[in-house]
Amino acid sequence: MSLTIKQQTTHWLHRYIFINFLLALLISSRYLAPHELSESVIANVFIVSFTINQIGLFTLLITALLRFITIFVHNIKLIKPLAIFVSSLALCALITDTFIYQQYRFHFNSMLLELLIEGGTEIFSFTWAMWFQMVAMVIAFFGLQIFICEFIWRKQGSHDFKIRTLIMAWLAFFLISNSIHAWADAMFKREITQQARYLPLAYPLTAKSFMAKFGLLNVEAQKQQALLKQKKIKSDLHYPLNTLQCASEQQPLNVVMVAIDSWRNDMMDSKITPAIHALAQSGFNFSQHYSGSNNTRHGMFSLFYGLLGHYWPTMLDLQRAPVLMDELQKQQYQMGIFASAKLTSPEFDQTIFRNIGNLRTHSSGSEPYERDLDITEDFISWHQDRDNKKPFFSFLLYDAAHGFSLPPGYPMHFQPSLEGADYLALDDDYDPVPFINLYKNAIHFADSQIGKVLAQLDLSNTMVIITGDHGKEFNESKKNFWGHNSNYSPYQTRVPLIVYLPNKQGVDTNKVTSHYDIAPTILTEVLNCGNDSKDYSSGHSLFSDKQHGWLLLGRNGYYAIQTDEQISELDRYGNFTIFDKGYQKKRNGKLNMKVTLEAMDEIKRFYKDKAK
């Protein structure tokens, strides 16, 4: 019995979508690759069934869309291209998200989209080779889809493809995975529930109230999670807690702060950074220094505000500048702000530098090294033309190390070295040495520019601070982490800190310090403010006798508490994972509840009322 065109189209479409479902499952295995196989059988059953459930759900949605289109479009010559376009786009989006997840352990989200749109090439620097690979991958996907499409159309028989059977199978996996998750959530089996985060747009079933009726709830674990869960703040910001009491010095020091984007702790020595190393010989080298986070937005926030990135959304909403910048302007410091990347993304023009008139928000150049050259030239010009009768504050942010960017012909001191970063090639077996050497060469270039800045300064009356906004990882933890913004290991949070003060004899110190300490140091040592640093910061002066018993790292919804023994990562829902200092997961690791509760108090300390 011959089939009508409509029946042929329906049969073909079901087969076509099923083949793409299998392709999507194969691609989705990349989400599981960075994670170790669980020792729990039920955990493995959950992740397998949940992956099939999740990818099956996306497939059913695409099937429904295409079936809906066939109601209005009956010409197979139009339906095929539409199906190819939709399927190719979906698979390209899926494989792109797997690349993002493997490097950063989060999925494509609104923040990343904002950075792509606003920051563009100033945040994401891709070589021509990478662009070629990405375009080739897209073309290959479309070519594969055309082949599958035509092959199925020509080979299909007269028998219908039992889509109802597949839907019933999907429902079975849906029930299995969600039942396991609901039980695990009630029993606080984190080795199961944390696996849901591996997949995009995952919202598995939870049923604590229902489970509690049958006595299937781990009450003690529930109490702990409720205690750790971040509460919504129902009050206004109270920052600073008390008005600053400062007195201008008769001969105030100038302050120059320099940051190298993505500069990690072990990349400061006489070979990689000769100019900075020379300054360090007469300054303070804080070898156990940490940023407040693992990314530029919150690392810079901690540097200027002395607060956890948890406060960033509030400061942005209120467009509240840090008290450090307010006091510098109050004491009539001339302001020279020179950033290689845009100051509009992230919105530093609305936060840190909110009150600076005629703010220089952009630099000239299409490549990071060009913009680094530009800020050096602009600083030198500004410095020579400034009013010598007034003190000045200047901040410079160099971007070459972040973008692995070097001028053509710049000496490649560290070999073997890549010519450019190939992010698509990164995996657990990738040899990091040439990549690290490219990074070192880029830092060496940034140092050459900083050397020109230092040559302009009169160090007899200038405080100099040189640091990084966050670190950079090259798979040192052997978990396929590359770059930053993906975890709170020391590779991504520990940065160099060199401080030169003309009236203090410099030394090397290995006491634990933080970006939270920078604002209190300037306010105390230079601006002569008498307040306790707790009035405006989570830190204290680098030159005080106070010590950090623990450090808060991170941002709103995802942060870490670092102690001498371990790193505890927590999310907004009260879930946590414990790592040792080498960023290896500690089996049966436990929170230090005393420290955790102290950290949670710090998160809400600058709000007028208690969190509700």
Residue pairs with C-beta under 8 A, 6 or more apart in sequence:
1 158
2 158
3 11
3 158
5 74
5 76
6 70
6 74
7 160
8 76
8 156
9 70
9 74
9 76
9 79
10 67
10 70
10 160
11 156
11 159
11 160
11 161
12 152
12 153
12 156
13 63
13 66
13 67
13 70
13 79
13 83
14 63
14 160
14 161
14 163
15 152
15 156
15 161
16 83
16 87
16 148
16 149
16 152
17 59
17 62
17 63
17 66
17 87
18 161
18 166
19 148
19 152
20 59
20 62
20 87
20 90
20 91
20 145
20 148
21 55
21 56
21 59
23 91
24 55
24 58
24 59
24 90
24 91
24 94
25 51
25 52
25 55
27 91
27 94
27 95
27 98
28 51
28 54
28 55
28 94
28 98
28 199
30 95
30 98
30 99
30 101
30 102
31 51
31 98
31 101
31 198
31 199
32 47
32 51
32 198
33 102
33 428
33 480
34 101
34 102
34 105
34 479
34 480
35 195
35 198
37 44
38 44
38 47
38 191
38 195
40 191
40 192
42 180
42 184
42 192
43 189
43 191
43 192
43 195
45 176
45 180
46 177
46 180
46 181
46 184
46 192
46 195
47 195
47 198
49 173
49 176
49 177
49 180
50 173
50 177
50 181
50 195
50 196
50 199
50 202
50 204
51 199
52 170
52 173
52 177
53 170
53 173
53 174
53 176
53 177
53 178
54 199
54 200
54 201
54 202
56 170
56 173
56 174
57 170
57 174
58 90
60 167
60 170
62 86
62 87
62 90
63 163
65 86
66 79
66 82
66 83
66 86
69 79
69 82
70 79
73 79
73 82
76 153
80 149
80 153
83 149
84 142
84 145
84 146
84 149
87 145
88 138
88 141
88 142
88 145
91 141
91 145
92 137
92 138
92 141
93 108
95 137
96 108
97 107
97 108
97 200
99 423
99 424
100 106
100 107
100 108
100 112
101 107
101 198
101 200
102 426
102 427
102 480
103 423
103 426
103 480
103 481
103 482
103 483
103 486
104 483
104 485
104 486
105 481
105 486
105 487
106 486
107 200
107 201
108 200
114 345
115 123
115 124
115 345
116 123
116 124
118 342
118 344
118 345
119 341
119 342
119 345
121 366
122 340
122 341
122 342
122 345
122 368
122 371
122 399
123 341
123 345
125 367
125 368
125 402
125 403
125 404
125 405
125 421
126 134
126 423
127 419
127 420
127 421
127 422
129 420
129 422
130 420
130 421
130 422
130 423
130 424
133 422
133 424
134 424
177 204
178 204
178 205
179 205
180 192
181 192
181 193
181 196
181 204
181 205
181 206
182 204
182 205
182 206
182 207
182 210
182 211
183 189
183 211
183 216
184 192
184 193
185 193
185 206
185 207
185 208
186 206
186 207
186 208
186 211
186 212
186 216
186 217
186 218
187 216
187 217
187 218
187 221
188 218
188 221
188 222
188 225
190 575
190 576
190 577
193 204
193 575
194 575
194 577
196 202
196 204
208 217
208 222
211 217
224 574
224 591
224 593
225 573
225 574
225 575
226 574
227 574
227 597
228 570
228 574
228 576
228 591
228 596
228 600
229 572
229 573
229 574
230 556
230 557
230 572
230 573
230 574
230 603
231 604
231 611
231 612
232 611
232 612
233 314
233 604
233 607
233 611
233 612
234 609
234 611
234 612
235 607
235 608
235 609
235 610
235 611
236 607
236 608
237 311
237 314
237 315
237 318
237 320
237 606
237 607
237 608
238 606
238 607
238 608
239 307
239 311
239 320
239 323
239 536
239 606
240 323
240 531
240 535
240 536
241 534
241 535
241 536
241 605
241 606
242 531
242 535
244 323
244 327
244 523
244 529
244 531
244 535
244 536
245 529
245 530
245 531
246 327
246 330
246 331
246 523
246 527
246 528
246 529
246 530
247 528
247 530
248 331
248 527
248 528
249 526
249 527
249 528
251 461
252 331
252 333
252 391
252 526
252 527
253 391
253 461
253 462
253 463
253 501
253 502
253 526
254 391
254 392
254 393
254 394
254 457
254 458
254 461
254 462
254 463
255 328
255 333
255 391
255 392
255 393
255 394
255 462
255 463
255 465
255 522
255 526
256 393
256 394
256 395
256 396
256 453
256 457
256 462
256 463
256 464
256 465
257 303
257 393
257 394
257 395
257 396
257 464
257 465
257 466
257 467
257 518
258 395
258 396
258 397
258 398
258 450
258 453
258 464
258 465
258 466
258 467
259 300
259 303
259 395
259 396
259 397
259 398
259 466
259 467
259 468
259 469
260 397
260 398
260 401
260 443
260 446
260 450
260 466
260 467
260 468
260 469
261 296
261 340
261 341
261 397
261 398
261 399
261 401
261 402
261 468
261 469
261 470
262 401
262 402
262 468
262 469
262 470
262 471
262 472
262 483
262 484
263 401
263 443
263 446
263 467
263 468
263 469
263 471
263 472
263 495
263 496
264 468
264 471
264 472
264 473
264 491
264 492
264 494
264 495
264 496
265 287
265 289
265 471
265 490
265 494
265 495
265 496
267 273
267 439
267 440
267 443
267 496
268 276
268 277
268 280
268 285
268 496
268 498
269 277
270 277
271 413
272 414
272 440
272 443
272 444
272 447
273 443
273 444
273 447
273 450
274 447
274 451
275 447
275 448
275 450
275 451
275 454
276 447
276 450
276 466
276 496
276 498
279 454
279 464
279 466
279 498
279 500
280 498
280 506
281 506
282 500
282 506
283 464
283 498
283 499
283 500
283 501
283 506
284 498
284 499
284 500
284 501
284 504
284 506
284 507
284 508
284 509
284 542
285 496
285 497
285 498
285 506
285 507
285 508
285 509
286 497
286 498
286 499
286 509
286 511
286 513
286 542
287 508
287 509
287 510
288 494
288 509
288 510
288 511
288 512
288 513
289 467
289 494
289 495
289 496
289 497
289 512
289 513
289 514
289 515
290 490
290 493
290 494
290 495
290 512
290 513
290 514
290 515
290 551
290 553
290 562
291 299
291 302
291 303
291 467
291 468
291 469
291 470
291 471
291 493
291 494
291 495
291 514
291 515
291 553
292 298
292 299
292 301
292 302
292 303
292 307
292 308
292 309
292 514
292 515
292 516
292 552
292 553
292 554
293 299
293 301
293 302
293 309
293 470
293 493
293 553
293 554
293 555
294 470
294 471
294 484
294 485
294 486
294 487
294 488
294 492
294 493
294 553
294 554
295 469
295 470
295 484
295 485
295 555
296 341
296 346
296 402
296 469
296 470
297 309
297 312
297 346
297 555
298 309
298 312
298 554
298 555
299 468
299 469
299 470
299 515
300 346
300 348
300 352
300 397
300 469
301 307
301 309
301 311
301 312
301 315
301 351
301 352
302 308
302 309
302 514
302 515
302 516
303 467
303 469
303 515
303 518
303 519
304 322
304 324
304 325
304 352
304 518
304 519
305 311
305 315
305 322
305 324
305 352
305 519
305 537
306 322
306 324
306 515
306 516
306 517
306 518
306 519
306 520
306 533
306 536
306 537
306 538
306 539
307 516
307 537
307 538
307 606
308 538
308 552
308 554
308 555
308 559
308 602
308 603
309 554
309 555
309 556
309 559
310 554
310 555
310 556
310 559
310 603
311 606
312 351
312 555
312 556
313 556
314 320
315 351
316 347
316 350
316 351
319 350
319 351
319 354
320 351
320 354
321 351
321 352
321 353
321 354
321 355
322 351
322 352
322 519
323 519
323 523
323 536
324 519
324 522
324 523
325 352
325 353
325 354
325 355
325 356
326 355
327 523
327 527
327 529
328 335
328 393
328 527
329 335
329 355
329 356
331 391
331 527
332 390
332 391
333 390
333 391
333 392
333 393
334 386
334 387
334 390
334 391
334 392
334 393
335 356
335 392
335 393
335 394
336 379
336 382
336 383
336 386
336 392
336 393
336 394
336 395
337 343
337 353
337 356
337 359
337 360
337 394
337 395
338 360
338 363
338 375
338 378
338 379
338 382
338 394
338 395
338 396
338 397
339 348
339 360
339 361
339 363
339 375
339 395
339 396
339 397
340 363
340 368
340 371
340 372
340 374
340 375
340 397
340 398
340 399
340 400
341 363
341 368
341 371
341 397
341 399
341 402
342 361
342 362
343 349
343 353
343 359
343 360
343 361
343 362
344 361
344 362
349 359
349 361
353 359
360 378
363 371
363 374
363 375
363 378
364 370
364 371
364 374
365 371
365 373
365 374
367 403
367 405
368 399
368 400
368 402
368 403
368 405
369 400
369 403
369 405
369 406
369 407
369 410
369 442
369 445
370 407
371 399
372 398
372 399
372 400
372 405
372 445
372 446
372 449
373 407
373 449
375 396
375 397
375 398
375 449
376 396
376 449
376 452
376 453
379 394
379 396
379 453
379 456
380 452
380 453
380 456
382 394
383 392
383 394
383 456
384 456
386 392
396 450
396 453
397 469
398 446
398 449
398 450
399 405
400 406
400 442
400 443
400 445
400 446
401 439
401 442
401 443
401 446
401 472
403 442
404 418
404 420
404 421
404 438
404 439
404 442
405 442
405 445
406 412
406 441
406 442
406 445
407 445
410 441
410 445
412 437
412 441
413 440
413 441
413 444
414 437
414 438
414 440
414 441
414 444
415 437
416 433
416 434
416 437
417 434
417 437
417 438
417 440
417 441
418 434
418 435
418 437
418 438
419 438
420 438
421 435
421 438
423 482
426 475
426 480
426 482
427 480
428 475
428 478
428 480
430 475
432 474
432 475
435 474
436 474
439 472
439 474
450 466
454 464
457 464
459 500
459 502
460 502
461 502
462 500
462 502
463 499
463 500
463 501
463 502
463 522
463 525
463 526
464 498
464 499
464 500
465 497
465 498
465 499
465 500
465 518
465 522
466 496
466 497
466 498
466 499
467 495
467 496
467 497
467 498
467 515
467 518
468 495
468 496
469 495
470 484
470 485
470 492
470 493
470 495
471 484
471 490
471 491
471 492
471 493
471 494
471 495
472 483
472 484
472 491
472 492
473 481
473 482
473 483
473 484
473 486
473 487
473 489
473 491
473 492
474 482
474 491
475 481
475 482
476 489
476 491
477 487
477 489
477 491
477 582
477 583
477 584
479 487
479 583
481 487
481 489
481 491
481 492
484 492
485 492
486 492
487 569
487 583
488 553
488 554
488 559
488 560
488 562
488 567
488 569
489 567
489 579
489 583
490 581
490 583
491 583
493 553
493 562
497 513
499 506
499 521
499 542
500 506
501 525
504 543
511 547
512 547
512 548
512 551
513 542
513 548
514 538
514 539
514 548
514 551
515 539
516 537
516 538
516 539
517 537
517 539
517 540
517 541
517 542
518 539
518 542
519 536
519 537
519 539
520 533
520 536
520 537
520 539
520 540
520 541
521 541
521 542
521 543
523 529
523 531
523 533
523 536
524 533
524 541
524 543
524 544
525 541
525 543
533 539
533 540
533 541
538 552
538 602
539 548
540 546
549 563
549 595
550 561
550 562
550 563
550 595
550 598
550 599
551 561
551 562
552 559
552 560
552 561
552 562
552 599
552 602
552 603
553 559
553 560
553 561
553 562
554 560
556 572
557 571
557 572
558 569
558 570
558 571
558 572
559 569
559 570
559 603
560 567
560 568
560 569
560 570
561 567
561 568
561 570
561 592
561 595
561 596
561 599
562 568
563 592
563 595
564 581
565 580
565 581
565 592
566 578
566 579
566 580
566 581
566 586
566 589
566 592
567 578
567 579
567 580
567 581
567 583
568 576
568 577
568 578
568 579
568 589
568 591
568 592
568 596
569 576
569 577
569 578
569 579
570 576
570 596
576 591
577 585
577 589
578 585
578 586
578 589
578 590
578 591
579 585
579 586
579 589
580 586
604 610
604 611
